[in-house]
């Protein structure tokens, strides 16, 4: 029987714990480097989703973010108050509205991404040697596979 088919092992559980802790620490550090510190992680996630996927309804965003529609309405309301998103009538269903990023929202998102990527690129360049950067590149492919499973 292969290790993959054998199910979780003590080593796999340990790796899962260590990876979870490391990813959490990295995410907190990336958030700390963000110039948009007043935004919650959920708000930033919604902004990114609207940027990648385009305009969406409250219900569609709630499903995608795995939150209740009521929670998403609060998130969108806060973003709308800040001028980050705007609402418009749904093109085919007059009972619904769709939310989109405003130009200011897109500019803020670009600023956040740039700050995070700049910090991370500098950290990788300064903290890792050539062999470690190669290992990191290989690990990225594995992390993507895990995220898709």
ChimeraX attribute file (.defattr): number of C-alpha atoms within 10 A of each C-alpha:
attribute: neighborCount
match mode: 1-to-1
recipient: residues
	/A:1	5
	/A:2	6
	/A:3	9
	/A:4	9
	/A:5	7
	/A:6	8
	/A:7	9
	/A:8	12
	/A:9	11
	/A:10	9
	/A:11	9
	/A:12	13
	/A:13	11
	/A:14	12
	/A:15	12
	/A:16	13
	/A:17	11
	/A:18	12
	/A:19	13
	/A:20	12
	/A:21	12
	/A:22	12
	/A:23	11
	/A:24	12
	/A:25	12
	/A:26	13
	/A:27	14
	/A:28	13
	/A:29	14
	/A:30	17
	/A:31	19
	/A:32	13
	/A:33	19
	/A:34	20
	/A:35	16
	/A:36	15
	/A:37	12
	/A:38	8
	/A:39	16
	/A:40	12
	/A:41	13
	/A:42	15
	/A:43	18
	/A:44	19
	/A:45	14
	/A:46	22
	/A:47	24
	/A:48	18
	/A:49	18
	/A:50	18
	/A:51	17
	/A:52	9
	/A:53	10
	/A:54	13
	/A:55	21
	/A:56	17
	/A:57	19
	/A:58	22
	/A:59	18
	/A:60	14
	/A:61	22
	/A:62	19
	/A:63	12
	/A:64	11
	/A:65	15
	/A:66	10
	/A:67	13
	/A:68	13
	/A:69	17
	/A:70	12
	/A:71	13
	/A:72	23
	/A:73	16
	/A:74	13
	/A:75	19
	/A:76	23
	/A:77	16
	/A:78	15
	/A:79	20
	/A:80	18
	/A:81	10
	/A:82	13
	/A:83	14
	/A:84	22
	/A:85	24
	/A:86	20
	/A:87	18
	/A:88	12
	/A:89	13
	/A:90	15
	/A:91	9
	/A:92	8
	/A:93	8
	/A:94	8
	/A:95	7
	/A:96	14
	/A:97	18
	/A:98	19
	/A:99	20
	/A:100	22
	/A:101	24
	/A:102	17
	/A:103	13
	/A:104	13
	/A:105	21
	/A:106	18
	/A:107	13
	/A:108	17
	/A:109	22
	/A:110	14
	/A:111	15
	/A:112	20
	/A:113	17
	/A:114	15
	/A:115	19
	/A:116	20
	/A:117	15
	/A:118	13
	/A:119	16
	/A:120	16
	/A:121	12
	/A:122	12
	/A:123	11
	/A:124	15
	/A:125	12
	/A:126	9
	/A:127	10
	/A:128	14
	/A:129	11
	/A:130	10
	/A:131	9
	/A:132	12
	/A:133	14
	/A:134	12
	/A:135	12
	/A:136	14
	/A:137	11
	/A:138	11
	/A:139	12
	/A:140	12
	/A:141	11
	/A:142	12
	/A:143	11
	/A:144	10
	/A:145	10
	/A:146	9
	/A:147	8
	/A:148	7
	/A:149	5
